[in-house]
């Protein structure tokens, strides 16, 4: 338990930030999962759409400091590679 007013405020802020970060991280994971699931279909338009959404979610999380910039870039790159491979197989 916090002993001072400032420590109590920091605890409140930490709780709020933790909830927000958890929600955004979960959203990013869900978007990536959707993109990977769509890669099993034969529709390149759907693959491109979901890839765009997942990349956007990663970039937004990186801009807010929830995911490191390079981590987001690496994950987006790997998703793009997987999407291109899925489209090549289906074509």
C-alpha positions in Angstrom: 0.0 0.0 0.0 1.2 3.5 -0.8 2.4 5.6 2.1 2.4 9.0 0.4 0.0 10.9 -1.9 2.4 10.8 -4.7 2.9 7.1 -4.4 -0.8 6.5 -4.4 -1.1 8.6 -7.5 1.6 6.6 -9.2 -0.2 3.4 -8.3 -3.4 4.7 -9.8 -1.6 5.7 -13.0 0.2 2.4 -13.2 -3.1 0.5 -12.9 -4.7 2.6 -15.7 -1.7 2.2 -18.0 -1.5 -1.5 -17.3 -5.1 -2.0 -18.3 -4.7 0.1 -21.5 -1.5 -1.7 -22.5 -3.1 -5.1 -21.9 -6.1 -4.2 -24.1 -3.9 -2.9 -27.0 -1.6 -5.8 -26.8 -4.5 -8.2 -26.8 -6.0 -6.4 -29.8 -2.7 -6.7 -31.7 -2.5 -10.4 -31.0 -6.1 -10.9 -32.1 -5.4 -9.0 -35.4 -2.3 -11.1 -36.1 -4.2 -14.3 -35.4 -7.0 -13.3 -37.8 -4.4 -12.5 -40.5 -2.7 -15.9 -40.1 -6.1 -17.6 -40.2 -7.0 -15.8 -43.5 -3.8 -17.0 -45.0 -5.2 -20.5 -45.1 -8.0 -19.2 -47.5 -7.6 -18.8 -51.2 -8.6 -15.2 -51.4 -5.7 -12.8 -52.0 -7.9 -9.7 -51.4 -8.8 -11.0 -47.9 -5.2 -11.8 -47.2 -4.1 -8.3 -48.2 -6.9 -6.7 -46.1 -6.1 -8.6 -42.9 -2.4 -8.0 -43.4 -3.0 -4.3 -43.7 -5.1 -4.3 -40.5 -2.5 -6.3 -38.6 0.4 -4.1 -39.7 -1.6 -1.0 -38.8 -2.3 -2.4 -35.3 1.4 -3.2 -34.8 2.4 0.3 -35.9 -0.1 2.0 -33.6 1.1 -0.1 -30.7 4.7 0.8 -31.5 3.9 4.5 -31.8 2.3 4.4 -28.3 5.3 2.6 -26.8 3.5 -0.6 -26.0 5.6 -2.7 -28.5 9.1 -1.7 -29.4 9.5 -0.2 -32.9 11.8 -2.8 -34.2 9.7 -5.6 -32.7 6.7 -4.3 -34.5 8.6 -3.9 -37.7 10.0 -7.5 -37.5 6.5 -9.0 -36.8 5.0 -7.0 -39.7 7.7 -8.2 -42.0 7.3 -11.8 -41.0 3.5 -11.5 -41.6 4.1 -10.0 -45.0 6.5 -12.8 -45.9 3.9 -15.4 -44.8 1.2 -13.6 -46.7 3.2 -13.5 -49.9 4.0 -17.2 -49.6 0.4 -18.0 -49.0 -0.7 -16.0 -52.1 2.0 -17.7 -54.2 0.9 -21.2 -53.2 -2.8 -20.4 -53.9 -2.1 -18.7 -57.2 
